[in-house]
Amino acid sequence: MKLSAGFSVPLPSLLVYIFFAIGTTFQIFVTANEDLGSSYIFIVGLECVLTLGLGMSVFRESYSINEFFGLALVIAGISILRSASTSTV
């Protein structure tokens, strides 16, 4: 979205829509086979991780130790939810 400059640059704007469509398609396939709650949390967490990674690699953004700690908490939370959803009560 940053490169699209408010959707005024055609190619990056088109890529935004394409990536949203890919993400939505991925989410549809994941939620079709899993519980909605845990799979949605997984998708949102994956988006956080990918966004941070792309921000660092493509846009050369820097992040504080607190942001990395927060990301680690998100990943830990997702892991706990995923392990809890696979075990039976």
N, C-alpha and C positions, 0 to 999 in steps of 0.2 A: 504494500500500500504506500510505503514511503516513496518508492520510485515512480508511482503513478501520479504523484503531485496532485492529489485530490481528484483523481480520475481524469486528468487533463492530458496525460500522455498515453496514447493508444495501446502500445504493446504491453507495458507493465499493467495497465488497467485490465486488459484481456487476460493476462496471466493471473491476476487476482481472482477473477471469476473462474478460471480453469482450476486453480488450486482449491478454491472453495467447493467446486463440484467434485473434485477428487476426494476431498475430505468428507463431504457429505455421503458420497458413495461408500467410502470405507466405513463410515459410521453406520450406515444402513446394514451392511453385511455383518458387522460386529454385533449390533443389537438384535439381529435376526436369530442369533444362536446363543445369546447370553441374556442374563437379567438386565433390564434396562438401567437400573441404578448403578450397578458396578461397572457395566460396560461404558456408560456415559462418563463416569468419573475417569475411567481409563483413557478414553478419547481426549477429554479435556486436559488431563495430565500429559498425555503424549504431545498434544498441541503446545503446551507450555515448554516442554523439553525441546521440541523441534524449533519453536520460535526463538528460544534463547540461543540455540546452536546456530541457526541461520543469521540471527542478529550479530553474533560474534564473527562468523566466518564471512558473510557477505557484506555487512555494513560496518564491520570493524568496531562494533559497540563494545563498551567495557561495562562490567557489572561489579557490584560490591560483594564483599564476603557475605553480607546479610542476604543478598539476592540468591547467591549460590546455596546458602543454608536453607532458605525458603524453598528452593527447588529440590533440595535433598529431602525436606519434609514432605513435599508433594509426592516424590517418588516413593518414599517410605509409606506414606498413607495409601497410595495406590497398591503397593505390594501387600499391605495388610488387608485391604479390602478384597483384593483378588484371592488371597489365600483363604480368607474367611468365606468367600462365596463358593469356593470349591469344596470346602469341608461341609459335612452334613451335621445337622443339629439333632 
